[in-house]
Amino acid sequence: MVGQLRSVVLDCPNPAELASFYEDLLGAERLPYGDDTWVVIVANGTRLAFQLAPEYVAPVFPDPHASQQVHLDVVVDDVEKAEPKVLALGARLLQKDTGGWFRVYADPVGHPFCLVWLS
């Protein structure tokens, strides 16, 4: 082993705003340090960081010319109950018909993520 993963970092135009979305989505806690360029939250022991990228361009999903690079999977008990909540937080639905065990959304700045249910 060379090292251990510390954080997953998402580029964005406003780290504080995007961190707030994920705090509400994941029930996460914001770490006390940070500034206009860097914010870190922790959800169930996992660090998710948000880094200022002034020239940020949202990914396209699906993009026939490139991959989505990265996405997050968020486990929920009931997607029908979770979907209105995630949409109210500022997400948007990208793909509903996926074969029955996940749906694809975009966060407020366009990063794709999935709500996944295991039952």
C-alpha positions, 0 to 999 in steps of 0.5 A, a space after each residue: 500500500 502506498 497511502 490511504 484516500 483522504 477526500 473526494 474533491 469536486 471542482 465548483 464555482 462556489 464551494 460554500 454553496 455546493 457544500 451546503 447542498 451535500 450537507 443537506 443531502 447526506 446529513 453531513 457536517 462541515 469542518 470548521 476550517 475552510 475559506 472561499 476556495 475550499 470547504 470540507 464536509 464529513 458524512 459517515 466518516 467520508 470526507 467530501 471537499 469542494 474546491 473553487 474552480 473559477 472556469 468550471 464547466 459542468 459535465 454533460 450527461 450523457 455525453 456521447 463524446 466523453 465519459 462522466 469522469 466521476 459520480 457519487 452513489 447515494 443509498 436511499 431506502 425509498 427513491 420515491 420518498 427521496 426524489 422530491 427531497 433531493 429535487 427541493 434541495 436543488 438537484 435535477 433529474 437526469 435519467 429516471 428509467 435506468 433498469 430499476 435500482 438507481 436514478 441519475 441526478 445532477 447537483 446544482 452545478 451539474 455533477 452527476 450522482 445517483 440515488 441507489 436503492 438496494 431492495 
